[in-house]
Structures are given as C-alpha cells and as structure tokens.
Amino acid sequence: MDPAVRTLRARLGAHAMWANTLDPASRTAKARAAAAGRFEKQARELHPDATDEQIARVAEQLKKAFYTEMQLKAAKKRAAKSAKPKPAAA
C-alpha cells in the first residue's frame, strides 16, 4: 500500500476513534498508569533506599528523558528523510 494512503487511512481512523470518545482522559487512563508504573519501577531499581518523594521526582525525570529521547529519534529520522535525494520524475 502506498505510504501516503496508509497515513491518510490511519489519520482517518484516529479522528473517527476520538470523535466517538467523550472522555479522552478515561480512555487513556490505563496506558498512562502503566507508563507511570514503569518509570516508578525503574526509579526504585536505580535508588532502592530512596523515599517516596525522591522516587516520584526520579520517575518524573525518567519520563522526561524517555520522551525527549523519542523526540530526538524522530528529529533524526525526519532529517535523514529530508536529506534523502528525491527520485527524478519520469
């Protein structure tokens, strides 16, 4: 399937899904809780003797680091994609 068509179909599906969702926060609550638990678990592994307050701070930093890394990877991918030579039109 053409990548442009695949992108449009995915975008259409996402818009339709969110149009049918009155409370987006409740729809994503499980995923957000799982992610928070993952970062808290990592924080406790790094600092087993830390207080709950310290764990919360470290977990928040781990979360920020994770999402910043994702942004960096996406930026690199976009840069590589724009640097790639375009095929000549026939």
PDB file of N, CA, C and O in Angstrom:
ATOM      1  N   MET A   1       0.845  -1.177   0.000  1.00  0.00           N
ATOM      2  CA  MET A   1       0.000   0.000   0.000  1.00  0.00           C
ATOM      3  C   MET A   1       0.896   1.248   0.000  1.00  0.00           C
ATOM      4  O   MET A   1       1.933   1.293   0.662  1.00  0.00           O
ATOM      5  N   ASP A   2       0.469   2.234  -0.747  1.00  0.00           N
ATOM      6  CA  ASP A   2       1.198   3.496  -0.840  1.00  0.00           C
ATOM      7  C   ASP A   2       1.301   4.132   0.558  1.00  0.00           C
ATOM      8  O   ASP A   2       0.293   4.217   1.260  1.00  0.00           O
ATOM      9  N   PRO A   3       2.487   4.575   0.971  1.00  0.00           N
ATOM     10  CA  PRO A   3       2.647   5.164   2.305  1.00  0.00           C
ATOM     11  C   PRO A   3       1.730   6.363   2.563  1.00  0.00           C
ATOM     12  O   PRO A   3       1.252   6.548   3.682  1.00  0.00           O
ATOM     13  N   ALA A   4       1.487   7.168   1.544  1.00  0.00           N
ATOM     14  CA  ALA A   4       0.601   8.324   1.725  1.00  0.00           C
ATOM     15  C   ALA A   4      -0.827   7.874   2.016  1.00  0.00           C
ATOM     16  O   ALA A   4      -1.505   8.452   2.865  1.00  0.00           O
ATOM     17  N   VAL A   5      -1.277   6.848   1.315  1.00  0.00           N
ATOM     18  CA  VAL A   5      -2.626   6.313   1.533  1.00  0.00           C
ATOM     19  C   VAL A   5      -2.713   5.684   2.925  1.00  0.00           C
ATOM     20  O   VAL A   5      -3.703   5.866   3.635  1.00  0.00           O
ATOM     21  N   ARG A   6      -1.679   4.950   3.306  1.00  0.00           N
ATOM     22  CA  ARG A   6      -1.655   4.326   4.633  1.00  0.00           C
ATOM     23  C   ARG A   6      -1.726   5.398   5.728  1.00  0.00           C
ATOM     24  O   ARG A   6      -2.438   5.233   6.719  1.00  0.00           O
ATOM     25  N   THR A   7      -0.989   6.489   5.543  1.00  0.00           N
ATOM     26  CA  THR A   7      -1.011   7.585   6.511  1.00  0.00           C
ATOM     27  C   THR A   7      -2.403   8.203   6.608  1.00  0.00           C
ATOM     28  O   THR A   7      -2.898   8.459   7.706  1.00  0.00           O
ATOM     29  N   LEU A   8      -3.022   8.439   5.477  1.00  0.00           N
ATOM     30  CA  LEU A   8      -4.366   9.029   5.472  1.00  0.00           C
ATOM     31  C   LEU A   8      -5.391   8.098   6.118  1.00  0.00           C
ATOM     32  O   LEU A   8      -6.275   8.548   6.847  1.00  0.00           O
ATOM     33  N   ARG A   9      -5.266   6.803   5.847  1.00  0.00           N
ATOM     34  CA  ARG A   9      -6.204   5.849   6.463  1.00  0.00           C
ATOM     35  C   ARG A   9      -6.020   5.807   7.978  1.00  0.00           C
ATOM     36  O   ARG A   9      -6.997   5.743   8.724  1.00  0.00           O
ATOM     37  N   ALA A  10      -4.777   5.842   8.427  1.00  0.00           N
ATOM     38  CA  ALA A  10      -4.511   5.836   9.868  1.00  0.00           C
ATOM     39  C   ALA A  10      -5.045   7.110  10.507  1.00  0.00           C
ATOM     40  O   ALA A  10      -5.642   7.059  11.582  1.00  0.00           O
ATOM     41  N   ARG A  11      -4.839   8.243   9.863  1.00  0.00           N
ATOM     42  CA  ARG A  11      -5.325   9.522  10.385  1.00  0.00           C
ATOM     43  C   ARG A  11      -6.853   9.525  10.451  1.00  0.00           C
ATOM     44  O   ARG A  11      -7.435  10.000  11.425  1.00  0.00           O
ATOM     45  N   LEU A  12      -7.494   8.995   9.417  1.00  0.00           N
ATOM     46  CA  LEU A  12      -8.953   8.899   9.398  1.00  0.00           C
ATOM     47  C   LEU A  12      -9.452   8.047  10.558  1.00  0.00           C
ATOM     48  O   LEU A  12     -10.403   8.419  11.245  1.00  0.00           O
ATOM     49  N   GLY A  13      -8.809   6.904  10.774  1.00  0.00           N
ATOM     50  CA  GLY A  13      -9.199   6.029  11.875  1.00  0.00           C
ATOM     51  C   GLY A  13      -9.025   6.696  13.228  1.00  0.00           C
ATOM     52  O   GLY A  13      -9.876   6.550  14.106  1.00  0.00           O
ATOM     53  N   ALA A  14      -7.934   7.424  13.403  1.00  0.00           N
ATOM     54  CA  ALA A  14      -7.693   8.111  14.676  1.00  0.00           C
ATOM     55  C   ALA A  14      -8.750   9.186  14.916  1.00  0.00           C
ATOM     56  O   ALA A  14      -9.274   9.303  16.023  1.00  0.00           O
ATOM     57  N   HIS A  15      -9.063   9.963  13.898  1.00  0.00           N
ATOM     58  CA  HIS A  15     -10.080  11.010  14.055  1.00  0.00           C
ATOM     59  C   HIS A  15     -11.441  10.402  14.376  1.00  0.00           C
ATOM     60  O   HIS A  15     -12.173  10.918  15.221  1.00  0.00           O
ATOM     61  N   ALA A  16     -11.778   9.310  13.706  1.00  0.00           N
ATOM     62  CA  ALA A  16     -13.061   8.656  13.969  1.00  0.00           C
ATOM     63  C   ALA A  16     -13.105   8.111  15.395  1.00  0.00           C
ATOM     64  O   ALA A  16     -14.123   8.235  16.075  1.00  0.00           O
ATOM     65  N   MET A  17     -12.008   7.508  15.849  1.00  0.00           N
ATOM     66  CA  MET A  17     -11.955   6.965  17.206  1.00  0.00           C
ATOM     67  C   MET A  17     -12.161   8.076  18.242  1.00  0.00           C
ATOM     68  O   MET A  17     -12.965   7.928  19.162  1.00  0.00           O
ATOM     69  N   TRP A  18     -11.427   9.196  18.088  1.00  0.00           N
ATOM     70  CA  TRP A  18     -11.539  10.266  19.078  1.00  0.00           C
ATOM     71  C   TRP A  18     -12.881  10.991  18.971  1.00  0.00           C
ATOM     72  O   TRP A  18     -13.348  11.563  19.956  1.00  0.00           O
ATOM     73  N   ALA A  19     -13.509  10.978  17.788  1.00  0.00           N
ATOM     74  CA  ALA A  19     -14.839  11.566  17.651  1.00  0.00           C
ATOM     75  C   ALA A  19     -15.874  10.774  18.449  1.00  0.00           C
ATOM     76  O   ALA A  19     -16.876  11.329  18.901  1.00  0.00           O
ATOM     77  N   ASN A  20     -15.626   9.474  18.618  1.00  0.00           N
ATOM     78  CA  ASN A  20     -16.540   8.612  19.365  1.00  0.00           C
ATOM     79  C   ASN A  20     -16.187   8.531  20.848  1.00  0.00           C
ATOM     80  O   ASN A  20     -16.767   7.725  21.575  1.00  0.00           O
ATOM     81  N   THR A  21     -15.253   9.347  21.300  1.00  0.00           N
ATOM     82  CA  THR A  21     -14.803   9.314  22.688  1.00  0.00           C
ATOM     83  C   THR A  21     -15.159  10.630  23.365  1.00  0.00           C
ATOM     84  O   THR A  21     -14.622  11.679  23.012  1.00  0.00           O
ATOM     85  N   LEU A  22     -16.067  10.573  24.341  1.00  0.00           N
ATOM     86  CA  LEU A  22     -16.451  11.794  25.045  1.00  0.00           C
ATOM     87  C   LEU A  22     -15.439  12.187  26.121  1.00  0.00           C
ATOM     88  O   LEU A  22     -15.264  13.373  26.401  1.00  0.00           O
ATOM     89  N   ASP A  23     -14.776  11.207  26.721  1.00  0.00           N
ATOM     90  CA  ASP A  23     -13.821  11.485  27.792  1.00  0.00           C
ATOM     91  C   ASP A  23     -12.464  10.882  27.440  1.00  0.00           C
ATOM     92  O   ASP A  23     -12.182   9.739  27.800  1.00  0.00           O
ATOM     93  N   PRO A  24     -11.617  11.647  26.734  1.00  0.00           N
ATOM     94  CA  PRO A  24     -10.325  11.101  26.306  1.00  0.00           C
ATOM     95  C   PRO A  24      -9.438  10.673  27.474  1.00  0.00           C
ATOM     96  O   PRO A  24      -8.693   9.701  27.354  1.00  0.00           O
ATOM     97  N   ALA A  25      -9.506  11.372  28.587  1.00  0.00           N
ATOM     98  CA  ALA A  25      -8.660  11.028  29.731  1.00  0.00           C
ATOM     99  C   ALA A  25      -8.985   9.630  30.255  1.00  0.00           C
ATOM    100  O   ALA A  25      -8.082   8.874  30.614  1.00  0.00           O
ATOM    101  N   SER A  26     -10.263   9.290  30.297  1.00  0.00           N
ATOM    102  CA  SER A  26     -10.623   7.961  30.797  1.00  0.00           C
ATOM    103  C   SER A  26     -10.210   6.875  29.802  1.00  0.00           C
ATOM    104  O   SER A  26      -9.890   5.752  30.194  1.00  0.00           O
ATOM    105  N   ARG A  27     -10.219   7.218  28.519  1.00  0.00           N
ATOM    106  CA  ARG A  27      -9.834   6.230  27.508  1.00  0.00           C
ATOM    107  C   ARG A  27      -8.351   5.880  27.593  1.00  0.00           C
ATOM    108  O   ARG A  27      -7.954   4.753  27.296  1.00  0.00           O
ATOM    109  N   THR A  28      -7.540   6.846  27.998  1.00  0.00           N
ATOM    110  CA  THR A  28      -6.096   6.630  28.045  1.00  0.00           C
ATOM    111  C   THR A  28      -5.575   6.390  29.465  1.00  0.00           C
ATOM    112  O   THR A  28      -4.364   6.280  29.658  1.00  0.00           O
ATOM    113  N   ALA A  29      -6.450   6.307  30.447  1.00  0.00           N
ATOM    114  CA  ALA A  29      -6.033   6.187  31.852  1.00  0.00           C
ATOM    115  C   ALA A  29      -5.174   4.947  32.102  1.00  0.00           C
ATOM    116  O   ALA A  29      -4.155   5.034  32.786  1.00  0.00           O
ATOM    117  N   LYS A  30      -5.568   3.805  31.561  1.00  0.00           N
ATOM    118  CA  LYS A  30      -4.804   2.573  31.785  1.00  0.00           C
ATOM    119  C   LYS A  30      -3.386   2.693  31.251  1.00  0.00           C
ATOM    120  O   LYS A  30      -2.429   2.302  31.920  1.00  0.00           O
ATOM    121  N   ALA A  31      -3.250   3.228  30.057  1.00  0.00           N
ATOM    122  CA  ALA A  31      -1.919   3.370  29.448  1.00  0.00           C
ATOM    123  C   ALA A  31      -1.058   4.333  30.245  1.00  0.00           C
ATOM    124  O   ALA A  31       0.126   4.074  30.460  1.00  0.00           O
ATOM    125  N   ARG A  32      -1.642   5.448  30.688  1.00  0.00           N
ATOM    126  CA  ARG A  32      -0.875   6.413  31.476  1.00  0.00           C
ATOM    127  C   ARG A  32      -0.444   5.812  32.806  1.00  0.00           C
ATOM    128  O   ARG A  32       0.676   6.046  33.258  1.00  0.00           O
ATOM    129  N   ALA A  33      -1.329   5.036  33.440  1.00  0.00           N
ATOM    130  CA  ALA A  33      -0.989   4.394  34.713  1.00  0.00           C
ATOM    131  C   ALA A  33       0.126   3.362  34.514  1.00  0.00           C
ATOM    132  O   ALA A  33       1.028   3.252  35.344  1.00  0.00           O
ATOM    133  N   ALA A  34       0.062   2.618  33.428  1.00  0.00           N
ATOM    134  CA  ALA A  34       1.098   1.626  33.153  1.00  0.00           C
ATOM    135  C   ALA A  34       2.449   2.299  32.917  1.00  0.00           C
ATOM    136  O   ALA A  34       3.475   1.823  33.403  1.00  0.00           O
ATOM    137  N   ALA A  35       2.449   3.393  32.179  1.00  0.00           N
ATOM    138  CA  ALA A  35       3.700   4.111  31.920  1.00  0.00           C
ATOM    139  C   ALA A  35       4.259   4.682  33.218  1.00  0.00           C
ATOM    140  O   ALA A  35       5.461   4.589  33.469  1.00  0.00           O
ATOM    141  N   ALA A  36       3.403   5.268  34.037  1.00  0.00           N
ATOM    142  CA  ALA A  36       3.857   5.824  35.316  1.00  0.00           C
ATOM    143  C   ALA A  36       4.442   4.724  36.189  1.00  0.00           C
ATOM    144  O   ALA A  36       5.459   4.928  36.852  1.00  0.00           O
ATOM    145  N   GLY A  37       3.807   3.567  36.190  1.00  0.00           N
ATOM    146  CA  GLY A  37       4.306   2.436  36.971  1.00  0.00           C
ATOM    147  C   GLY A  37       5.661   1.961  36.480  1.00  0.00           C
ATOM    148  O   GLY A  37       6.520   1.573  37.272  1.00  0.00           O
ATOM    149  N   ARG A  38       5.846   1.995  35.177  1.00  0.00           N
ATOM    150  CA  ARG A  38       7.123   1.582  34.603  1.00  0.00           C
ATOM    151  C   ARG A  38       8.247   2.512  35.033  1.00  0.00           C
ATOM    152  O   ARG A  38       9.332   2.057  35.393  1.00  0.00           O
ATOM    153  N   PHE A  39       7.987   3.823  34.994  1.00  0.00           N
ATOM    154  CA  PHE A  39       9.017   4.779  35.382  1.00  0.00           C
ATOM    155  C   PHE A  39       9.286   4.700  36.883  1.00  0.00           C
ATOM    156  O   PHE A  39      10.427   4.848  37.320  1.00  0.00           O
ATOM    157  N   GLU A  40       8.244   4.467  37.667  1.00  0.00           N
ATOM    158  CA  GLU A  40       8.436   4.319  39.114  1.00  0.00           C
ATOM    159  C   GLU A  40       9.263   3.070  39.419  1.00  0.00           C
ATOM    160  O   GLU A  40      10.136   3.091  40.286  1.00  0.00           O
ATOM    161  N   LYS A  41       8.985   1.994  38.705  1.00  0.00           N
ATOM    162  CA  LYS A  41       9.742   0.757  38.905  1.00  0.00           C
ATOM    163  C   LYS A  41      11.219   0.975  38.578  1.00  0.00           C
ATOM    164  O   LYS A  41      12.097   0.527  39.316  1.00  0.00           O
ATOM    165  N   GLN A  42      11.488   1.664  37.472  1.00  0.00           N
ATOM    166  CA  GLN A  42      12.870   1.974  37.101  1.00  0.00           C
ATOM    167  C   GLN A  42      13.537   2.815  38.188  1.00  0.00           C
ATOM    168  O   GLN A  42      14.690   2.577  38.548  1.00  0.00           O
ATOM    169  N   ALA A  43      12.806   3.795  38.702  1.00  0.00           N
ATOM    170  CA  ALA A  43      13.363   4.672  39.739  1.00  0.00           C
ATOM    171  C   ALA A  43      13.702   3.873  40.991  1.00  0.00           C
ATOM    172  O   ALA A  43      14.744   4.097  41.606  1.00  0.00           O
ATOM    173  N   ARG A  44      12.832   2.947  41.372  1.00  0.00           N
ATOM    174  CA  ARG A  44      13.084   2.133  42.563  1.00  0.00           C
ATOM    175  C   ARG A  44      14.266   1.184  42.350  1.00  0.00           C
ATOM    176  O   ARG A  44      15.006   0.892  43.290  1.00  0.00           O
ATOM    177  N   GLU A  45      14.443   0.704  41.116  1.00  0.00           N
ATOM    178  CA  GLU A  45      15.600  -0.152  40.825  1.00  0.00           C
ATOM    179  C   GLU A  45      16.903   0.647  40.901  1.00  0.00           C
ATOM    180  O   GLU A  45      17.922   0.142  41.372  1.00  0.00           O
ATOM    181  N   LEU A  46      16.860   1.896  40.434  1.00  0.00           N
ATOM    182  CA  LEU A  46      18.047   2.740  40.482  1.00  0.00           C
ATOM    183  C   LEU A  46      18.384   3.192  41.904  1.00  0.00           C
ATOM    184  O   LEU A  46      19.555   3.304  42.269  1.00  0.00           O
ATOM    185  N   HIS A  47      17.350   3.448  42.696  1.00  0.00           N
ATOM    186  CA  HIS A  47      17.525   4.005  44.040  1.00  0.00           C
ATOM    187  C   HIS A  47      16.657   3.236  45.048  1.00  0.00           C
ATOM    188  O   HIS A  47      15.622   3.749  45.474  1.00  0.00           O
ATOM    189  N   PRO A  48      17.047   2.049  45.428  1.00  0.00           N
ATOM    190  CA  PRO A  48      16.200   1.216  46.287  1.00  0.00           C
ATOM    191  C   PRO A  48      15.965   1.794  47.691  1.00  0.00           C
ATOM    192  O   PRO A  48      14.976   1.444  48.335  1.00  0.00           O
ATOM    193  N   ASP A  49      16.839   2.654  48.166  1.00  0.00           N
ATOM    194  CA  ASP A  49      16.682   3.202  49.512  1.00  0.00           C
ATOM    195  C   ASP A  49      16.051   4.587  49.528  1.00  0.00           C
ATOM    196  O   ASP A  49      16.007   5.222  50.582  1.00  0.00           O
ATOM    197  N   ALA A  50      15.564   5.072  48.396  1.00  0.00           N
ATOM    198  CA  ALA A  50      15.011   6.424  48.302  1.00  0.00           C
ATOM    199  C   ALA A  50      13.625   6.506  48.931  1.00  0.00           C
ATOM    200  O   ALA A  50      12.917   5.507  49.054  1.00  0.00           O
ATOM    201  N   THR A  51      13.259   7.723  49.323  1.00  0.00           N
ATOM    202  CA  THR A  51      11.917   7.961  49.873  1.00  0.00           C
ATOM    203  C   THR A  51      10.916   8.007  48.718  1.00  0.00           C
ATOM    204  O   THR A  51      11.305   8.089  47.553  1.00  0.00           O
ATOM    205  N   ASP A  52       9.629   7.952  49.051  1.00  0.00           N
ATOM    206  CA  ASP A  52       8.587   8.025  48.016  1.00  0.00           C
ATOM    207  C   ASP A  52       8.672   9.346  47.252  1.00  0.00           C
ATOM    208  O   ASP A  52       8.456   9.382  46.041  1.00  0.00           O
ATOM    209  N   GLU A  53       8.980  10.413  47.952  1.00  0.00           N
ATOM    210  CA  GLU A  53       9.101  11.731  47.310  1.00  0.00           C
ATOM    211  C   GLU A  53      10.264  11.722  46.316  1.00  0.00           C
ATOM    212  O   GLU A  53      10.134  12.239  45.206  1.00  0.00           O
ATOM    213  N   GLN A  54      11.375  11.151  46.701  1.00  0.00           N
ATOM    214  CA  GLN A  54      12.528  11.068  45.812  1.00  0.00           C
ATOM    215  C   GLN A  54      12.229  10.177  44.607  1.00  0.00           C
ATOM    216  O   GLN A  54      12.615  10.486  43.480  1.00  0.00           O
ATOM    217  N   ILE A  55      11.543   9.080  44.862  1.00  0.00           N
ATOM    218  CA  ILE A  55      11.168   8.167  43.762  1.00  0.00           C
ATOM    219  C   ILE A  55      10.274   8.893  42.767  1.00  0.00           C
ATOM    220  O   ILE A  55      10.452   8.755  41.556  1.00  0.00           O
ATOM    221  N   ALA A  56       9.319   9.661  43.264  1.00  0.00           N
ATOM    222  CA  ALA A  56       8.424  10.398  42.373  1.00  0.00           C
ATOM    223  C   ALA A  56       9.207  11.381  41.515  1.00  0.00           C
ATOM    224  O   ALA A  56       8.928  11.518  40.323  1.00  0.00           O
ATOM    225  N   ARG A  57      10.185  12.068  42.105  1.00  0.00           N
ATOM    226  CA  ARG A  57      10.996  13.023  41.357  1.00  0.00           C
ATOM    227  C   ARG A  57      11.839  12.316  40.297  1.00  0.00           C
ATOM    228  O   ARG A  57      11.915  12.767  39.154  1.00  0.00           O
ATOM    229  N   VAL A  58      12.467  11.212  40.679  1.00  0.00           N
ATOM    230  CA  VAL A  58      13.297  10.459  39.732  1.00  0.00           C
ATOM    231  C   VAL A  58      12.425   9.879  38.618  1.00  0.00           C
ATOM    232  O   VAL A  58      12.820   9.914  37.453  1.00  0.00           O
ATOM    233  N   ALA A  59      11.259   9.350  38.949  1.00  0.00           N
ATOM    234  CA  ALA A  59      10.355   8.790  37.942  1.00  0.00           C
ATOM    235  C   ALA A  59       9.944   9.861  36.940  1.00  0.00           C
ATOM    236  O   ALA A  59       9.868   9.596  35.740  1.00  0.00           O
ATOM    237  N   GLU A  60       9.682  11.061  37.424  1.00  0.00           N
ATOM    238  CA  GLU A  60       9.316  12.164  36.529  1.00  0.00           C
ATOM    239  C   GLU A  60      10.479  12.489  35.588  1.00  0.00           C
ATOM    240  O   GLU A  60      10.257  12.750  34.405  1.00  0.00           O
ATOM    241  N   GLN A  61      11.693  12.477  36.087  1.00  0.00           N
ATOM    242  CA  GLN A  61      12.860  12.744  35.242  1.00  0.00           C
ATOM    243  C   GLN A  61      13.084  11.618  34.231  1.00  0.00           C
ATOM    244  O   GLN A  61      13.455  11.876  33.086  1.00  0.00           O
ATOM    245  N   LEU A  62      12.861  10.390  34.645  1.00  0.00           N
ATOM    246  CA  LEU A  62      12.972   9.259  33.719  1.00  0.00           C
ATOM    247  C   LEU A  62      11.944   9.385  32.597  1.00  0.00           C
ATOM    248  O   LEU A  62      12.241   9.105  31.436  1.00  0.00           O
ATOM    249  N   LYS A  63      10.742   9.806  32.953  1.00  0.00           N
ATOM    250  CA  LYS A  63       9.685  10.002  31.963  1.00  0.00           C
ATOM    251  C   LYS A  63      10.085  11.103  30.977  1.00  0.00           C
ATOM    252  O   LYS A  63       9.935  10.936  29.767  1.00  0.00           O
ATOM    253  N   LYS A  64      10.588  12.217  31.488  1.00  0.00           N
ATOM    254  CA  LYS A  64      11.014  13.314  30.609  1.00  0.00           C
ATOM    255  C   LYS A  64      12.160  12.873  29.705  1.00  0.00           C
ATOM    256  O   LYS A  64      12.196  13.226  28.526  1.00  0.00           O
ATOM    257  N   ALA A  65      13.089  12.107  30.253  1.00  0.00           N
ATOM    258  CA  ALA A  65      14.213  11.612  29.453  1.00  0.00           C
ATOM    259  C   ALA A  65      13.718  10.689  28.341  1.00  0.00           C
ATOM    260  O   ALA A  65      14.188  10.773  27.206  1.00  0.00           O
ATOM    261  N   PHE A  66      12.776   9.817  28.664  1.00  0.00           N
ATOM    262  CA  PHE A  66      12.222   8.883  27.688  1.00  0.00           C
ATOM    263  C   PHE A  66      11.581   9.631  26.523  1.00  0.00           C
ATOM    264  O   PHE A  66      11.854   9.331  25.361  1.00  0.00           O
ATOM    265  N   TYR A  67      10.719  10.615  26.840  1.00  0.00           N
ATOM    266  CA  TYR A  67      10.024  11.336  25.781  1.00  0.00           C
ATOM    267  C   TYR A  67      10.970  12.247  25.001  1.00  0.00           C
ATOM    268  O   TYR A  67      10.771  12.456  23.804  1.00  0.00           O
ATOM    269  N   THR A  68      11.983  12.784  25.650  1.00  0.00           N
ATOM    270  CA  THR A  68      12.970  13.593  24.937  1.00  0.00           C
ATOM    271  C   THR A  68      13.766  12.728  23.973  1.00  0.00           C
ATOM    272  O   THR A  68      14.069  13.150  22.857  1.00  0.00           O
ATOM    273  N   GLU A  69      14.104  11.515  24.406  1.00  0.00           N
ATOM    274  CA  GLU A  69      14.808  10.586  23.523  1.00  0.00           C
ATOM    275  C   GLU A  69      13.948  10.248  22.302  1.00  0.00           C
ATOM    276  O   GLU A  69      14.457  10.159  21.185  1.00  0.00           O
ATOM    277  N   MET A  70      12.656  10.063  22.516  1.00  0.00           N
ATOM    278  CA  MET A  70      11.757   9.794  21.386  1.00  0.00           C
ATOM    279  C   MET A  70      11.731  10.971  20.419  1.00  0.00           C
ATOM    280  O   MET A  70      11.741  10.779  19.203  1.00  0.00           O
ATOM    281  N   GLN A  71      11.697  12.195  20.959  1.00  0.00           N
ATOM    282  CA  GLN A  71      11.707  13.386  20.108  1.00  0.00           C
ATOM    283  C   GLN A  71      13.002  13.468  19.303  1.00  0.00           C
ATOM    284  O   GLN A  71      12.982  13.801  18.118  1.00  0.00           O
ATOM    285  N   LEU A  72      14.123  13.164  19.946  1.00  0.00           N
ATOM    286  CA  LEU A  72      15.412  13.197  19.270  1.00  0.00           C
ATOM    287  C   LEU A  72      15.457  12.178  18.133  1.00  0.00           C
ATOM    288  O   LEU A  72      15.908  12.493  17.032  1.00  0.00           O
ATOM    289  N   LYS A  73      14.994  10.967  18.398  1.00  0.00           N
ATOM    290  CA  LYS A  73      14.979   9.940  17.359  1.00  0.00           C
ATOM    291  C   LYS A  73      14.100  10.353  16.186  1.00  0.00           C
ATOM    292  O   LYS A  73      14.462  10.143  15.029  1.00  0.00           O
ATOM    293  N   ALA A  74      12.939  10.945  16.486  1.00  0.00           N
ATOM    294  CA  ALA A  74      12.035  11.387  15.425  1.00  0.00           C
ATOM    295  C   ALA A  74      12.670  12.502  14.608  1.00  0.00           C
ATOM    296  O   ALA A  74      12.549  12.523  13.383  1.00  0.00           O
ATOM    297  N   ALA A  75      13.344  13.426  15.276  1.00  0.00           N
ATOM    298  CA  ALA A  75      14.001  14.532  14.563  1.00  0.00           C
ATOM    299  C   ALA A  75      15.104  13.999  13.651  1.00  0.00           C
ATOM    300  O   ALA A  75      15.258  14.459  12.520  1.00  0.00           O
ATOM    301  N   LYS A  76      15.866  13.030  14.146  1.00  0.00           N
ATOM    302  CA  LYS A  76      16.921  12.436  13.320  1.00  0.00           C
ATOM    303  C   LYS A  76      16.325  11.734  12.107  1.00  0.00           C
ATOM    304  O   LYS A  76      16.860  11.826  11.002  1.00  0.00           O
ATOM    305  N   LYS A  77      15.232  11.046  12.316  1.00  0.00           N
ATOM    306  CA  LYS A  77      14.586  10.327  11.217  1.00  0.00           C
ATOM    307  C   LYS A  77      14.039  11.307  10.178  1.00  0.00           C
ATOM    308  O   LYS A  77      14.163  11.080   8.974  1.00  0.00           O
ATOM    309  N   ARG A  78      13.427  12.407  10.656  1.00  0.00           N
ATOM    310  CA  ARG A  78      12.924  13.418   9.720  1.00  0.00           C
ATOM    311  C   ARG A  78      14.068  14.042   8.932  1.00  0.00           C
ATOM    312  O   ARG A  78      13.951  14.266   7.727  1.00  0.00           O
ATOM    313  N   ALA A  79      15.179  14.324   9.620  1.00  0.00           N
ATOM    314  CA  ALA A  79      16.338  14.928   8.947  1.00  0.00           C
ATOM    315  C   ALA A  79      16.901  13.974   7.894  1.00  0.00           C
ATOM    316  O   ALA A  79      17.246  14.396   6.790  1.00  0.00           O
ATOM    317  N   ALA A  80      16.992  12.706   8.232  1.00  0.00           N
ATOM    318  CA  ALA A  80      17.502  11.718   7.269  1.00  0.00           C
ATOM    319  C   ALA A  80      16.554  11.603   6.077  1.00  0.00           C
ATOM    320  O   ALA A  80      16.990  11.460   4.935  1.00  0.00           O
ATOM    321  N   LYS A  81      15.270  11.665   6.354  1.00  0.00           N
ATOM    322  CA  LYS A  81      14.280  11.541   5.280  1.00  0.00           C
ATOM    323  C   LYS A  81      14.348  12.760   4.343  1.00  0.00           C
ATOM    324  O   LYS A  81      14.251  12.610   3.125  1.00  0.00           O
ATOM    325  N   SER A  82      14.512  13.952   4.906  1.00  0.00           N
ATOM    326  CA  SER A  82      14.564  15.148   4.058  1.00  0.00           C
ATOM    327  C   SER A  82      15.891  15.248   3.311  1.00  0.00           C
ATOM    328  O   SER A  82      15.960  15.880   2.257  1.00  0.00           O
ATOM    329  N   ALA A  83      16.949  14.631   3.847  1.00  0.00           N
ATOM    330  CA  ALA A  83      18.261  14.655   3.188  1.00  0.00           C
ATOM    331  C   ALA A  83      18.354  13.644   2.058  1.00  0.00           C
ATOM    332  O   ALA A  83      19.223  13.744   1.193  1.00  0.00           O
ATOM    333  N   LYS A  84      17.450  12.667   2.073  1.00  0.00           N
ATOM    334  CA  LYS A  84      17.475  11.624   1.046  1.00  0.00           C
ATOM    335  C   LYS A  84      17.116  12.241  -0.306  1.00  0.00           C
ATOM    336  O   LYS A  84      16.125  12.966  -0.396  1.00  0.00           O
ATOM    337  N   PRO A  85      17.908  11.970  -1.379  1.00  0.00           N
ATOM    338  CA  PRO A  85      17.607  12.554  -2.687  1.00  0.00           C
ATOM    339  C   PRO A  85      16.280  12.021  -3.222  1.00  0.00           C
ATOM    340  O   PRO A  85      15.960  10.839  -3.097  1.00  0.00           O
ATOM    341  N   LYS A  86      15.537  12.918  -3.809  1.00  0.00           N
ATOM    342  CA  LYS A  86      14.238  12.571  -4.398  1.00  0.00           C
ATOM    343  C   LYS A  86      14.469  11.938  -5.772  1.00  0.00           C
ATOM    344  O   LYS A  86      15.329  12.390  -6.528  1.00  0.00           O
ATOM    345  N   PRO A  87      13.692  10.878  -6.099  1.00  0.00           N
ATOM    346  CA  PRO A  87      13.841  10.278  -7.424  1.00  0.00           C
ATOM    347  C   PRO A  87      13.358  11.260  -8.505  1.00  0.00           C
ATOM    348  O   PRO A  87      12.409  12.015  -8.298  1.00  0.00           O
ATOM    349  N   ALA A  88      14.022  11.230  -9.638  1.00  0.00           N
ATOM    350  CA  ALA A  88      13.655  12.114 -10.753  1.00  0.00           C
ATOM    351  C   ALA A  88      12.295  11.698 -11.317  1.00  0.00           C
ATOM    352  O   ALA A  88      11.987  10.510 -11.412  1.00  0.00           O
ATOM    353  N   ALA A  89      11.504  12.673 -11.681  1.00  0.00           N
ATOM    354  CA  ALA A  89      10.189  12.398 -12.274  1.00  0.00           C
ATOM    355  C   ALA A  89      10.377  11.836 -13.677  1.00  0.00           C
ATOM    356  O   ALA A  89      11.271  12.251 -14.414  1.00  0.00           O
ATOM    357  N   ALA A  90       9.532  10.899 -14.028  1.00  0.00           N
ATOM    358  CA  ALA A  90       9.668  10.246 -15.346  1.00  0.00           C
ATOM    359  C   ALA A  90       8.955  10.995 -16.417  1.00  0.00           C
ATOM    360  O   ALA A  90       8.971  10.581 -17.576  1.00  0.00           O
TER     361      ALA A  90
END
